């Protein structure tokens, strides 16, 4: 007797989906979002998704289901969480080996924290458990982006990466990368679809678990990170700008009716002329502090400074004459570079070197800035931006100016950021998007990638 394994695989997937729906009703739309397609044409020997369909091997599905029904349930949820956390849409431009491990780690960490019998892990592999515990100790929420950066920093060898890949791999990720422009456009639409689905899931969860989030807390934490709006670093910097008058006409305060009426009535005498000045918010006094301890990467510091330079360089925020102090500090202030105009800013970026390498103490920067204020170095200091990984000693009292601690990636939960400080989390894609947007407006700024390495 011959069996139609594809048909059997589809029936198993439908049964799995129904069981999961009974336990995760707030994920109803997500659980039903993928159509089931046999994967022979794509040469899928397990299961895989491109965001629209779940491609499967009927033989593999049947075998896995017979060996462990909960294992099959967990595998289905693994694929759905890849989609709803938008791992597929974020894969472009990343190292595929590291990104695959990072995404699988994030999903398995989430599944591990969900106390549902229907997805219980019957095979707790030590390698997998140890790596999840290691990531959990470093991150408040284990995300694919956070694990990806961790793997990049650690530079593990092929054997170590292969061991992690084997421990975490459940599905095939080959369909994640678009092969042509048409697929790239489809991937963008799919990413938006799953973003909307994640937001809907969050809304349903808040309704269903209004009194006690309980089992849904872990899902909520991950979804909040996944659907977090992209950080507009340019807009963030503008909050440190001060209002001032500039020598430009103000079209918003000009009435063209009286102007043209005067010309018509008297020939060459308008009744009202445009104002010669307008009020804008421009950055003049500012302190940028850079954490130069051993735990801070020189490459990320350079990217942050290049991005900040590009935004300050734009005519919307940067006055011709400024007073910006760029401080480098580990456990003491190592450098104070004063920037007075655009030319000095460009020159500074061309010769930038990272100074320091000891432990981190934020307090010397605040003490130093207070000394500068007392000495009359600033006319109206609006704020201090401190780029750091967050590990260090914070001042106990609030300064007289706004302070923002800027982190590249979600900092560990153990970092006690003061309640009076602004906390901004940037991702590398956020910085890259800002750089690209500024470069489009000012194409002459093309030498950022040539800044000297430290």
C-alpha positions in Angstrom: 0.0 0.0 0.0 1.4 3.4 -1.0 0.9 6.5 1.1 0.5 10.1 0.0 3.1 11.6 2.4 2.4 15.1 1.3 -1.3 14.7 2.1 -0.4 13.1 5.5 2.0 16.0 6.2 -0.7 18.6 5.5 -3.2 16.8 7.7 -0.7 16.7 10.5 0.1 20.4 10.1 -3.6 21.2 10.3 -4.0 19.2 13.4 -1.0 20.9 15.0 -2.3 24.3 14.1 -5.7 23.5 15.7 -4.1 22.3 18.9 -2.0 25.4 19.1 -4.9 27.7 18.5 -6.7 26.2 21.5 -3.7 27.1 23.7 -2.8 30.4 22.0 -6.1 32.0 20.9 -4.4 35.5 20.8 -2.3 34.2 18.0 -5.2 33.0 15.8 -4.3 35.2 12.8 -0.6 34.4 12.9 -1.2 30.6 13.3 -3.4 30.6 10.2 -1.3 33.0 8.1 0.9 30.4 6.3 -0.5 28.2 3.6 0.9 24.6 3.4 2.9 23.7 0.3 4.9 20.5 -0.4 8.6 21.5 -0.6 9.9 19.2 -3.3 10.4 22.0 -5.8 12.3 24.0 -3.3 14.3 20.9 -2.2 13.1 21.3 1.4 13.8 18.2 3.4 12.4 19.5 6.7 10.2 22.6 6.7 10.8 26.2 5.7 8.9 29.5 5.3 9.3 32.6 3.1 6.7 34.5 5.1 3.8 33.5 2.8 3.8 29.7 2.9 5.1 26.9 5.0 7.0 24.5 2.7 7.4 21.0 4.1 8.6 17.5 3.6 5.7 15.1 4.2 8.1 12.3 5.2 9.9 14.5 7.7 6.6 15.9 9.2 5.2 12.4 9.7 8.4 11.1 11.2 8.7 14.0 13.6 5.0 13.8 14.7 5.3 10.1 15.4 8.4 10.6 17.5 7.0 13.5 19.4 3.7 15.3 19.0 4.8 18.2 21.3 8.0 18.4 19.3 6.0 18.9 16.1 3.9 21.6 17.9 7.0 23.3 19.0 8.5 23.2 15.5 5.4 24.8 14.1 5.5 27.6 16.7 9.2 28.0 16.0 8.4 28.9 12.3 5.5 31.2 13.3 7.6 33.1 15.8 10.3 33.6 13.1 7.6 35.3 11.1 5.9 37.3 13.8 9.3 38.5 15.2 10.1 39.5 11.6 13.3 37.5 11.4 12.8 36.9 7.7 12.4 40.6 6.8 15.5 41.5 8.7 17.8 38.9 7.2 19.1 41.0 4.2 22.6 42.2 4.7 23.5 40.0 7.6 25.9 37.1 7.9 23.6 34.2 7.2 25.4 31.8 9.6 25.3 34.2 12.5 21.8 35.4 11.8 20.4 31.9 11.5 21.8 30.9 14.9 20.7 34.2 16.5 17.1 33.9 15.2 16.8 30.2 16.3 18.3 31.1 19.7 15.8 34.0 20.2 12.8 31.8 19.3 13.9 28.8 21.4 14.5 31.1 24.4 11.0 32.4 24.0 9.5 28.9 23.7 11.5 27.8 26.7 9.8 30.5 28.8 6.3 29.6 27.8 4.9 27.0 30.3 2.5 25.2 27.9 2.5 21.4 27.9 1.6 21.3 24.2 5.1 22.8 23.3 7.1 21.3 26.1 10.8 20.6 25.2 11.3 16.9 25.9 14.9 16.9 24.7 16.7 19.6 26.6 20.1 19.7 24.9 22.9 21.0 27.2 24.5 23.1 24.5 21.2 24.9 23.7 20.3 25.4 27.4 23.7 26.7 28.3 23.8 29.2 25.4 20.3 30.5 26.2 21.3 31.0 29.8 24.4 32.8 28.7 22.4 35.2 26.5 19.7 35.7 29.2 22.4 36.8 31.6 23.6 39.5 29.1 20.2 40.8 27.8 17.0 41.9 29.4 15.1 40.3 26.4 16.8 37.7 24.3 16.4 39.0 20.7 17.9 37.9 17.4 19.6 41.3 17.1 21.1 41.0 20.5 22.4 37.5 20.0 23.7 38.5 16.5 25.8 41.2 18.0 27.1 38.9 20.7 28.2 36.4 18.1 29.9 39.1 16.1 31.8 40.3 19.2 33.0 36.8 20.2 34.2 35.7 16.8 33.6 32.0 17.5 35.3 29.5 15.2 33.5 27.3 12.6 33.3 24.3 15.0 31.7 26.3 17.7 29.2 27.9 15.3 28.5 24.5 13.8 27.7 23.1 17.2 25.3 26.0 18.0 23.7 25.7 14.6 23.1 22.0 15.1 21.7 22.5 18.6 19.2 25.1 17.6 18.2 24.4 14.0 14.6 23.3 13.5 13.6 24.7 10.1 15.4 25.6 6.9 16.2 29.3 6.4 17.3 29.2 2.7 14.1 30.9 1.5 14.6 34.0 3.7 16.9 35.9 1.3 15.2 37.3 -1.8 16.8 36.3 -5.1 15.6 39.1 -7.3 13.9 42.6 -7.2 10.4 41.1 -7.4 11.1 38.9 -4.4 12.6 41.8 -2.5 9.5 43.9 -3.0 7.4 40.9 -1.9 9.5 40.5 1.2 8.9 44.1 2.2 5.1 43.6 1.9 5.4 40.4 3.9 7.4 42.2 6.6 4.7 44.8 6.9 2.0 42.1 7.0 3.8 40.4 9.9 4.4 43.7 11.7 0.7 44.3 11.6 0.0 40.8 12.8 2.4 41.3 15.7 0.7 44.5 16.8 -2.7 42.7 16.5 -1.4 39.9 18.7 -0.2 42.4 21.3 -3.6 44.1 21.3 -5.4 40.8 21.8 -3.0 39.8 24.6 -3.6 43.0 26.5 -7.3 42.4 26.3 -7.2 38.8 27.3 -4.6 39.2 30.1 -5.8 42.5 31.4 -5.7 41.4 35.0 -2.7 39.0 34.9 -0.4 38.7 32.0 1.0 35.4 33.4 2.0 33.1 30.6 1.8 35.8 28.0 4.4 38.1 29.6 7.4 36.6 27.6 5.6 36.8 24.3 4.7 40.4 25.1 8.3 41.4 25.9 9.5 40.0 22.6 6.7 41.5 20.5 7.3 44.9 22.1 10.9 44.8 20.8 9.9 43.4 17.4 7.3 46.1 16.7 9.3 48.9 18.3 9.2 51.9 15.9 12.5 52.7 14.2 14.5 55.2 16.1 14.9 58.5 14.3 18.3 59.7 15.7 18.0 62.9 13.7 14.8 63.8 15.5 16.3 62.8 18.8 19.2 65.2 18.4 16.8 68.1 17.7 15.6 68.0 21.3 18.9 69.5 22.3 18.5 72.4 19.9 17.8 75.9 21.3 15.4 78.4 19.6 17.2 81.3 17.9 16.6 83.8 15.1 18.3 83.2 11.7 18.6 85.6 8.8 16.0 84.0 6.6 12.5 84.9 5.4 9.7 83.3 7.3 7.1 82.2 4.7 4.7 81.0 7.4 4.4 84.6 8.9 4.0 86.2 5.5 0.6 87.2 3.9 0.8 87.1 0.1 -2.7 88.6 -0.2 -1.6 92.0 1.2 1.7 91.8 -0.7 0.0 91.3 -4.1 -2.8 93.7 -3.4 -0.3 96.5 -2.7 1.5 95.8 -6.0 -1.8 95.9 -7.9 -3.0 99.1 -6.1 0.2 101.1 -6.1 2.3 99.5 -8.8 5.5 98.8 -7.0 4.6 99.2 -3.3 3.6 96.1 -1.4 1.5 96.7 1.8 3.6 94.2 3.7 7.0 92.7 3.1 8.3 89.3 4.3 10.1 89.2 7.7 13.8 89.1 7.3 14.3 86.7 10.2 12.7 83.6 11.4 12.9 81.5 14.6 14.4 78.0 14.3 15.8 75.5 16.7 19.5 75.1 16.2 22.2 73.2 18.1 24.8 75.5 19.6 26.0 74.3 23.0 26.3 70.5 23.3 28.5 67.9 25.0 29.0 64.5 23.4 30.7 62.0 25.7 32.0 58.7 24.4 32.7 55.7 26.6 36.2 54.5 25.7 36.4 51.6 28.1 37.6 48.1 27.0 34.0 46.9 26.7 33.2 49.5 24.0 33.9 48.7 20.4 35.9 51.2 18.5 34.0 50.5 15.3 30.6 51.2 16.8 32.0 54.4 18.3 33.1 55.5 14.9 29.8 54.7 13.4 27.9 56.6 16.1 30.2 59.7 15.7 30.0 59.6 11.9 26.2 59.5 12.1 26.1 62.3 14.7 28.5 64.3 12.5 26.3 63.9 9.5 23.2 65.1 11.3 24.9 68.0 13.0 26.3 68.9 9.6 22.8 69.3 8.1 21.7 72.9 7.8 18.5 72.2 9.7 20.2 71.7 13.1 23.7 73.0 12.9 24.5 76.7 13.2 27.6 78.1 11.5 29.3 78.8 14.8 28.9 76.2 17.5 30.3 75.2 20.9 30.4 71.4 21.0 32.7 69.5 23.4 33.4 65.9 22.4 34.7 64.1 25.5 36.4 60.6 25.6 36.2 59.0 29.0 36.7 55.6 30.7 37.4 56.0 34.4 38.5 59.6 33.8 38.3 62.2 31.0 40.9 61.3 28.4 40.2 64.0 25.8 38.2 67.1 25.3 38.0 68.3 21.7 36.3 71.7 21.2 34.3 72.1 17.9 33.7 75.7 16.9 32.6 75.4 13.3 31.9 73.0 10.4 35.5 72.9 9.2 36.7 71.9 12.7 34.1 69.2 12.9 35.1 67.7 9.6 38.8 67.9 10.6 38.1 66.2 13.9 36.3 63.3 12.2 39.2 62.8 9.8 41.7 62.4 12.6 39.6 60.7 15.2 41.4 58.2 17.5 39.8 56.3 20.4 41.6 57.1 23.7 41.3 55.1 26.9 40.7 51.4 27.6 40.2 51.2 31.4 37.0 50.6 33.4 34.0 52.8 33.1 33.0 55.5 35.4 30.5 58.1 34.1 30.9 60.5 37.1 34.1 62.2 35.9 32.4 63.5 32.8 29.6 65.2 34.7 32.1 66.7 37.2 34.1 68.0 34.2 31.1 69.5 32.5 30.1 71.2 35.7 33.6 72.8 35.8 33.2 74.0 32.2 29.8 75.6 33.1 31.3 77.3 36.1 34.1 78.6 34.0 31.7 80.1 31.5 32.5 77.8 28.6 28.8 77.4 27.7 26.2 80.1 27.0 23.2 77.8 27.2 24.0 74.1 27.5 21.0 72.1 26.5 22.2 68.7 27.1 24.8 65.9 27.2 24.7 62.8 25.0 26.7 59.8 26.4 27.3 56.9 24.0 28.0 53.8 26.0 27.3 50.1 26.6 25.9 51.1 30.0 28.3 49.2 32.3 29.7 51.7 34.8 29.2 54.0 37.8 26.4 56.5 37.4 26.2 59.9 39.2 23.6 59.9 42.0 22.2 63.4 41.5 20.6 64.9 38.5 22.6 67.5 36.5 21.2 70.9 35.6 21.0 69.9 31.9 19.3 67.0 30.1 21.3 63.8 29.8 20.8 61.0 27.3 22.5 57.6 27.6 22.6 56.1 24.1 23.0 52.3 23.9 23.8 50.3 20.8 21.3 47.5 21.4 19.1 46.5 24.3 21.3 46.8 27.5 21.2 44.1 30.2 18.5 44.3 32.8 21.1 44.7 35.5 22.2 48.2 34.2 20.7 50.7 36.6 20.1 53.7 34.3 19.2 56.7 36.5 15.5 57.6 36.4 16.4 61.3 35.5 18.3 60.2 32.3 16.9 59.8 28.8 17.5 56.2 27.6 17.8 55.7 23.9 18.4 52.3 22.3 19.9 52.3 18.8 20.4 49.3 16.5 23.0 49.2 13.9 20.3 49.4 11.1 19.0 52.5 12.8 22.4 54.2 12.4 22.8 53.0 8.9 19.4 54.3 7.9 20.2 57.7 9.3 23.6 57.8 7.5 21.9 56.8 4.2 19.2 59.5 4.5 21.7 62.2 5.2 24.0 61.0 2.4 21.1 61.3 0.0 20.7 65.0 1.0 24.4 65.7 1.0 26.1 63.3 -1.4 29.5 65.1 -1.0 29.8 63.4 2.5 31.2 60.1 1.2 34.3 59.6 3.3 32.8 58.2 6.5 33.8 54.7 5.7 37.4 55.9 5.3 37.7 57.2 8.9 40.9 55.8 10.5 40.3 52.6 12.5 41.2 52.5 16.1 
